[in-house]
């Protein structure tokens, strides 16, 4: 029985990634992990399955509502596919790493699944590559996360990006001082997140608060922009919790100035989005022309303690699929899936071509042999379509080797001794050749 196209379609919100896209994702991942390694972070690998009740310990309501769950026939317990890596690392740090000295510098690169309303271009599967810094409660630790994120984006060739800084405690202080709770507080948070000043005003008419709180709440949708936002906020907000958050943010910015990254920063004190476990400095990275954040993170001092080991922590993660959309046209990633050589053998004897393939691979060149018997033109067309940079034509030992650039068909005579050169591909690509 033949399956129809609809029978073999993927569920909405997940994708196949063919060699070109997969290579680009791998290239992005490698570059990010290299930056993390240079900062002293060591990679761990988390499981794809957890017991649901254990995983839920480290998640707020937002993540719990996005978790895929199913029964485990072996244990009878409910299993879950992690919707986020950070709760897993919190569990690992609290249960597997307590004998090790703090701080822990941990990196990871994993995929997670989230239940979500399927929108155009929105994926249920998220490729997360990030870091967690566990055991440090200091402005310098927060600044380190932000600088690493900036360096990682620069390492991908991005320069048109902004990192928006927030402070969860600032908003929480304003909300707490108002005395609002329940549904009015939920509606208020959503209005502030949308920067909807009129909705905030309407809610305050229906739910009167003190004049001081009304002034603080009304200011939240407007408290975003440059450094002047801090001064404005300090003139408006007087509750101790928010003032302490402003001082913390000032200290972090002072350290970021030393790193020389001020030009990439903006401030949003009315930012209420984010995961339930954040407790201090938060940030999101945005690339110009792309509406979704490519990275996000922040402080979460209360999460690891849910697993029985109190430790402050901060971290961030990149969304690789969002990054892919912002950098996929860059030349350094465009060629990342290319094979260096396709070997085209003109004689029946395979010994020479197989030895040549082995020699090229030993020099680090990616090399495939055109095993299918077809003519020269067909093989060259195959090389061009499959993003193979050069077809190496091999004769009977008396005929010289010939390298044919697949992009333009230029033929480069190659002496046998040249095959041992590490710079062979550069020589071929820079040569004018014979047509």
Buried (B, 14 or more C-beta within 10 A) or exposed (E): EEEEEEEEEEEEBEEEBEEBBEBBBBBBBEBBBEBBEEBEBEEBEBEEEBBBEBBBBBBBEBBBEBBBEEEEEEEEEBBBBBBBBBBBBBBBBBEEBEEEEBBBBBBBBBBBBBEBEEEEEEBBEBBBBBBBBBBBBBBEBBBBBBBBBBBBBBBBEBEEBBBBBBBBBBBBBBBBBBEBEEEBBEBBBBBBBEBBBEBBBEBBEEBEBEEBBBBBBBBBBBBBEEEEBBEBBBEBBBBEBBBBBBBBBEBBBEBBEEEEBEEBBBBBBBBBBBBEBBBBBBBBBBBEEBEBBBBBBBBBBEBBBBBEBEBBBBBBBBBBBBBBBBBBEBEEBBBBBBBBBBBBBEEEEEEBBBEBBEBBEEBEBBBBBBEEEEEEEEBBBBBBEBBBBBBBBBBEEEEEBBBBBBEEEBBBEBEEEBBEEEEBBEEBBEBEBEE
